[in-house]
Amino acid sequence: MGRWEPGAADIEQALTRRTLQATTGAAADGESLLIKAERTITTAQDIAESDPDDDEGPGALRQVLPDQTA
């Protein structure tokens, strides 16, 4: 993977100051975090659609998470 130049100097400084840890391999991938986030969104949608006490129904969830439910 190539370098992402915007903010690269800030990242290098944070690494030098040891306020940020460098990661490699699977730890740097982030795929597991995306999978967990997708599962969380799906669960929230299911709850919102089936909640009898929710006056807004699934529409309320779409207002909170517009990009994820589009």
C-alpha positions as CSV (number, residue, x, y, z in Angstrom):
1,M,0.0,0.0,0.0
2,G,1.3,3.4,-0.9
3,R,1.6,6.4,1.4
4,W,-1.2,8.8,1.9
5,E,0.5,12.2,1.8
6,P,-2.2,14.5,3.4
7,G,-1.3,14.5,7.1
8,A,1.8,12.2,6.6
9,A,4.0,14.7,8.4
10,D,1.6,14.8,11.4
11,I,1.6,11.0,11.6
12,E,5.4,10.8,11.4
13,Q,5.7,13.3,14.3
14,A,3.2,11.3,16.4
15,L,5.1,8.1,15.7
16,T,8.4,9.9,16.7
17,R,6.8,11.2,19.9
18,R,5.4,7.7,20.6
19,T,1.9,9.1,20.9
20,L,0.8,6.8,18.1
21,Q,1.8,3.1,17.6
22,A,2.8,1.8,14.2
23,T,0.9,-1.4,13.2
24,T,1.5,-3.8,10.3
25,G,-0.2,-6.9,8.9
26,A,-3.6,-7.9,10.1
27,A,-3.6,-5.4,12.9
28,A,-3.4,-2.6,10.3
29,D,-6.0,-4.1,8.0
30,G,-9.1,-2.9,9.7
31,E,-11.4,-5.4,7.9
32,S,-12.5,-7.0,11.2
33,L,-13.6,-3.6,12.5
34,L,-15.6,-3.0,9.3
35,I,-17.3,-6.4,9.6
36,K,-18.2,-5.6,13.3
37,A,-19.5,-2.2,12.3
38,E,-21.7,-3.7,9.6
39,R,-23.0,-6.3,12.0
40,T,-23.8,-3.5,14.5
41,I,-25.7,-1.4,11.9
42,T,-27.7,-4.5,10.8
43,T,-28.6,-5.3,14.4
44,A,-29.7,-1.6,15.0
45,Q,-31.8,-1.7,11.8
46,D,-33.5,-4.9,12.9
47,I,-34.3,-3.5,16.3
48,A,-35.6,-0.2,14.9
49,E,-37.9,-2.0,12.4
50,S,-39.3,-4.4,15.0
51,D,-39.6,-2.0,18.1
52,P,-43.3,-1.6,18.9
53,D,-42.5,1.4,21.1
54,D,-40.8,3.3,18.4
55,D,-43.1,6.0,17.0
56,E,-40.8,6.7,14.1
57,G,-40.0,3.1,13.1
58,P,-37.1,2.5,10.6
59,G,-37.3,6.2,9.5
60,A,-35.7,7.3,12.8
61,L,-32.7,5.1,12.1
62,R,-32.3,6.5,8.6
63,Q,-32.1,10.0,10.1
64,V,-29.4,8.9,12.5
65,L,-27.4,6.8,10.0
66,P,-28.2,8.2,6.6
67,D,-25.0,7.1,4.8
68,Q,-25.1,3.6,6.1
69,T,-28.7,2.8,5.3
70,A,-28.8,4.4,1.8
